[in-house]
Amino acid sequence: MSTFSSLQNNHPVIEDSRLKSILEKVLAEERLSYEDGVAMFRSPDILALGYMANLVRERMHGDTTYFNVNRHINPTDVCVASCRLCAFGKKAKDPHAYTMSLEQVWEVAGKGYAEAVTEFHIVGGLHPELTLDWFCEMISGLKDRYPGVHLKAFTMVEIAYLAKRAKISVRETLERLKAAGIDSMPGGGAEIFSERVRRIICDHKIDGRQWLETARIAHRIGLRSNCTMLYGHLEAPEDLSDHLVKLRTLQDETHGFVTYIPLAFHPDHTALGHLPKTSGFNDLKQIAVSRLMLDNIPHIKAYWIMMTPSVAQIAQRFGANDIDGTVVEEKIYHDAGATTAQHLRRQDLLRLIREAGREPVERDTAYRPVTRTESAFTVLV
């Protein structure tokens, strides 16, 4: 039976009774509860979820959809962890493993793309030999060579690992990297905070409490970050809602999260390869529920690399207000079987956004508008 079978007061009559009280809260701009989150993740009424999420999205951002011109850099795929969810990390003796030299990182950062990037997105494996000093030199070298490019680097997992190897605190590790030139942090490695699931899919990583504490420290020293959740593996609706509530609670405290990105699990070439891939239905539900639950995180990103450009485009009507960037090269999810292109051109992103009936705005990492001419770009402060 159609969700939109009839209209009353310009709002749809919602036939999933679990969502009716949630719509009332959304209209009254009240915060949704953990129980509301569970109900939404259990509901098959995707059109009702999308309708409510779009109300919030347009309340916050109108018709604007953001994108940026960025470049992903993965300095190494060597990793001491053996997470069942991962197809990217390799052991140091693996003949297919790679580790860039500092000169290679600096060269790759500036090579092979005609449009000037405003952001380098830098993540990699937990290398057993690369030191904090090496990464500080990498960052300072990038900053010297590309002073106008924002450096978004290192997940909470990488930070905790570098701190442990250097035998210093997480705070000191972050302060050294900030002094070297990192401007903000990506949100990867959060996976799912549920201890039950985490023990199965990523028991070699820091736990959820440590991830949140690392983010808290980063925010306290002035580094803003993104945040994520991995879905489509062994999680239950209760795990998903709990994860969002924990992110929202930390955001109440620090106000340091800029963007939330739900990440679809790609099982190919992992130890969980028997699991099915996520559906477009689930991808859109994750976008919608996150927009409804995360009332204090400004932006929701539909990461086209993972959910395909087509689904990311539709997501702009299901709560998302960002479609990510040009990317240029992405290795982590392609190693896990992603079949999307390695990059989209700026004009491709503009077309996708406009076809969705949204107004494209190129941004920098801080969501300041960027204007371009044929030979230069300007950030509008």
N, C-alpha and C positions, 0 to 999 in steps of 0.2 A: 504494500500500500504506500502511496507517495507521501512523503513528508509534507509536501506543499499542496495537499489536497484541498485546503481551504485557507482563507486569510481572515484574520481578525485584528483590527487596530493596526493594520499594515505589517503585522508579524505573522509568521506561519503558525498553524496549529501543529504542535509537535506531538507525534503519535507514540514516541517512546516516553512513557510516563516518568522515567528517571531523569529526563532532561528538562521537564517543565519548570521545576523549581530553580534549575540552573539558569534558564532563560530569564526568569524573574530577577535573579541576582545580577546577571549581565546587564540587563536594562537599568537596574538601580546602581550599577557600578560598584557592587559589593564584591569582596574577595571570595573566591571559591575555596572550598575545603579539600582536604585529602580525600574524603569520601566522594566529593563531587568529581575529583579526578579519576577515581576508580570507576565511577559510574560512566563517565565519558569514554574511558578506554574500553569499557565493556559494551558500549552501545554500538549497534550497526548503523545508526541513523546518521550517516556521513553528511548528508545535506543539511541537517539541523546543526550539526557541529560546525560545518563550514559557514552557515548563516550567522551563527553567534560569533564565531571567530572573526568573520569579516566585519561585523559591527564594531568590534573592539579595534581591529586593524585600522578601519577608516576613522574611528574616533581619535586614534593616536597619530595617524600618518596621512589621512586623506587618500589621495590617489597615487602618492609617491611610491615608487619602487627604486631602491638603491642598487648600484653595482659599482665595482671598481676595476681598475686595470692593475692586476697584481701578477706576481710570479712566485711559484712554489719552488723551494730549494730544500732537497733532502740530502744533507752532507754525507750520510752513511746509512746503510741498511744492516750493519753489524749490530747485533743486540744480544745481551746476556740473558734476556728473558725468553721464555718459551711459551707464550700465551697461545691458548688454543684458538683464539679468535683471529690470529694474525697470519697473514701471508707475506708480509713485508720483511720482517726481521730474519736475519740469517746469522749463523755462527761464524766466527772469525775465519775458520778453516774452510768454509764453504767456497768452492771454486767460483761460484757465481756472486759472492758477496763483493761489495765495493765500499771504499772509503775515499772521499775526495781529499786532495791536499788543500791547504789554504789557498794556494794560487788558483786551483781549479774552482773552488767555491766562488772566489772573486770574479773569475772569468765567466763562469756559468751565469752569474747574477746579471751580467750586462750583455749577454750574447743571445742572438737568435730571435729577437722580437723588435718590430719596428716602432711600436707605440711605447712611449715613456711610461714606465710603471710608477705607481705611487706607493707600492707596498711589496716587501719581500716577506713571504710566509715561510718560516724555517722550522722544520721538525725533522727528527731522525731517530735512529735506534739508540739503545743504551750501550755505547761502545765500551769495551773493557779497558781500552788504553788511552783514548782521547781524554785529555784533562780539562779542568775548568779553565786553566790558563790558555789552552788551545782554543776553546770556544770564545773566550774573551778577545783573543787576538783575531779570530774570525769576524766577530761582530765589529770590533774597532776598525778592521780593514775594510769592511763593507761600508761603514759610516764615513770613512775617509774618502772612499772612491765614489760613493753615491749619497752625498749628504742630504739630498732632498727626498730620499726614499725612506718611508717608515719601516722600521724593522720590528716585525711581529714574530717573536721567536721563543721556542721551548715550551713544551707542555709542563704541567705540574709534575708529571712522572719524571721527565728529564731533569727538572730542577732538583727534586728529592734525590735522584740518583747521583747527580753531580755533587750535591752537598755531602752525601754519604762517602763518596770516593775521596773528596777533598778533606773530609773529617772536620767540617765546619758546619755552622747552622744553616738552615734554609734561608733565613733572613740575610746572612752575610753573603751567601751565594747569589741571591737575587740582587743585593746591593752592588756586588762586583759586576754582574752582567749589565745592570742598569748604568753603572758608570762607564762600561765599555761601549754602550750605545743602544741597547734594546729599548724600544719605545712602548711596547705592549706585549701581551702574550696570547697565543691561541688557546682554545679550550679543550683540546684533545686529551685522551687518557682517562677521562672521567668514566667512560664505559657505562656501567650501571652500579649504583652505590649498594645495592642489595648484597649482603655478605654471602648469602646462599648461592646466588648466581655468579658472583665474582670469583668464588672459590673454584668454579668449574671453568670459566672462560678466560680468566686473566689473573690467576693466583700468584703470578710472579711480579705483579705490579703493586704499588702502594695501595692501601685500602681506601675506601670512600672517605673515611674520616680524615686521613692524611691528605688526600686530594683537596678537600675543602679547607683544611688548615693551611696548606701551601698557597691556595688562592687567597685566603684571608691575609696572609703575610704580604703577598704581592700587592694586594690592594692597599694595605696600610702604608707601604713605602711609595705609593703613587703610581704603580703599574696597573693599568686597567687590562681586562682580559675578556675573552669570550668564554662561553661554557657550552657543554655538549651533553648528549646522552646517546648511547648506542642501543638500538632497538632491533627486533627481528631475530632474536636468538632463543634464549631459554627463559626470558623474563615473563612475569605475570603482570596484569593490570596494577596490582598493588605495588609492585616494584617500580613501575613507571611513575605512578603518582607520587610515591615516596621520594623518588629522585628529584622530581620537579619541586616538591615542597622544600627539600633540603637546599636546593639552589636558591629558591625564593627567600628562604630564611637568611641565608648568608648575604643575599643582596640587600635585604632590609638593614643589615648591619654595616656593610661596607660601601654599597652603591658602586661597586667596581666592575660588574659585568656589563658589557656593552651589547653583546649579541648572543643569542642562544641558537645553536644549530643542532637539530635532531639528525643523527647519523644512522643511515640504514646499514645493517650488517650485510656484508658480502661474503657468503660462505665458501666460495670456490677457492681451492688450493689451501684451505685451512683444515685443522683437525675436526672442525664442525661442518665439513663439507656435505654431510648428509642432510643438513637442514635446508628448507626451501628458501628462496630469495624473497625479499619483501614484495608485497603487491603495491600497486599505485593507491589502492584503497587504504592500506595501512600507512603509507607515506603521507597521504593527505590528512589522515586522522592525527598523526603525530604533530604535524604543523598546526592544525586547528586546536588541539587540546593544549599544546604548549602556549599558544597565544592567549588562551583563556586562563590558564593557570598562572603564567608568569607575568602578573600585572605590573611588576616593578622592573622588568628588564626591557629596555626600549625596543630592541629589534629582534625579529625572528627571521632567520635565513633559510631559504630553500636551496640547499647545496646541490646545484645541478649536476656536478660530477657524480654524485651518488644516486640521485633519484631521477636522472635524465633531464635534459632541458625541457621536454614536454611536460613532465609532472611538475617541475619547478615553476613553469609558466602558469599552470593551473593553480598552484599553491598560492599565487599572488591574489587569488580570490578566496583562499581558505585560511587566511591569517598571516601569511608571510609578507614582509615588506622589503626583502632583500633577496637577490638571486646570485650572490657571490660575484666572482670576477672572471677575467680572461684566463687566469691560472697558468697558461703556457705549458707546464708539464706537471703531472701529478702521478706519483708512483705508488703510494700506499694502497689506494683502493683499486688501482689498475692491476697491481700484483694479486689482489684478491678476486679478480675476475670482472671488474667494472668494464663495460663495453662502450662507455661514452667516449667522446673525443677527448684528447688531451688538452685542448684549449678551444675557446670560442673567441671570435673576433669581437671587437667593440661593437661593430654594426650588427652582429648577430644578437647580442644582448639587447641592444636598442629595439630590434624588431620583435623579439620575444616579449619584451615588456609592453610595447605599444599594442601588440596583438591581444594582450590580456586586458586592454583598456586602462592601463596604468601609465603614469608619467615617469619616464626614466630620469634619474638624477645620478650622474657619476659622482662618487664620493671619495674622500680619502679614508684612512682607517678610523678617524675620529668622527666620521659622518659629516664632514664639512664639504660642501659642494665644490666640485672641480670644473673649471671651464677650460676648454681647449681651443687653440688655433691650430693651423697646419704645422707649426714648428714648435709650439710650447704649450704648457698647461699652467693654470693658476689656481691655487687653493683659495677659496673665498672664506676668509676668517670671520 
